[in-house]
Amino acid sequence: MNGTHEGGCQCGALRYRIEAPLQDIAHCHCSICRCSSGGILTTWVTVPRQAFHWLRGTPRAFASSASCTRYFCGDCGAHLALFTQLSPDTLDVTVATLDEPEQAPANRHIWVDSRLPWLTVDPQLPQEREES
């Protein structure tokens, strides 16, 4: 999906804009994403850091590991973004918080070794044991 994309949290306190194509979109099955989101997986789009801009509000930050900081709404708790020092030029944004998430289908599964055993995944998408 090319162009400009916007999204935000459930309560509207945080809004963001992405000025880049949405290309690298992955369903993450790691246990940290499950605990952070309360879901059985989290779908992320990875974008250049310089293409992401907060339009409204200031997110709360949580260091979920030694290399990762997650950004969420301090009011409604929505999980919006993740920065990892392992990829300092990019930012991961939760697809579910996009205004039009249906325009950003995943193109791979990551951390499938952590996948819940009862969850069936789309066999047509590539699966990575961790993340390459």
C-alpha positions, -999 to +999 in steps of 0.1 A: +000+000+000+016+032-012+012+068+000+004+084+033-013+064+061-027+075+094-038+058+126-042+061+163-053+047+195-089+038+205-096+069+226-081+093+200-055+108+224-027+096+200-026+100+163+002+093+139+011+095+102+033+072+081+047+087+048+060+056+032+047+024+014+035-003+037+055-033+025+072-053+053+042-066+073+045-095+096+024-115+121+046-118+152+040-149+174+065-140+202+055-143+238+064-106+245+040-094+218+013-116+232+017-103+267+020-067+256-011-068+234-032-093+251-037-110+217-026-143+203-003-124+179+005-089+168+007-078+132+035-052+126+044-030+096+080-019+096+086+016+083+116+040+081+118+060+113+119+093+094+086+084+077+067+081+110+053+112+128+032+117+159+004+141+150-014+143+184-004+134+219+027+119+235+029+082+239+040+064+271+071+042+266+079+008+281+113-010+277+100-045+271+135-059+267+171-047+267+168-036+230+131-028+226+109+001+236+071-001+231+049+029+227+013+029+239-015+053+249-014+062+286-052+067+285-067+037+267-037+015+267-035+008+230-002-005+218+009+015+188+046+012+180+079-005+188+115+006+184+143-018+185+180-009+188+187-039+165+172-019+136+177+017+145+165+032+112+131+016+114+100+016+136+074-011+139+037+001+139+008-021+149-013-027+118-045-029+139-042+008+148-041+020+112-072+038+100-074+013+072-058-019+085-075-039+057-051-023+033-021-038+050-022-076+047+007-095+063+033-111+040+050-134+065+049-149+100+078-143+124+088-160+157+068-191+147+087-212+172+068-193+199+034-197+181+006-210+203+002-247+192-036-244+187-033-215+163-035-223+127-015-200+105-019-191+068+002-218+051+006-196+020+028-170+039+065-177+046+073-186+082+104-176+100+115-194+132+127-161+146+130-129+126+155-123+098 
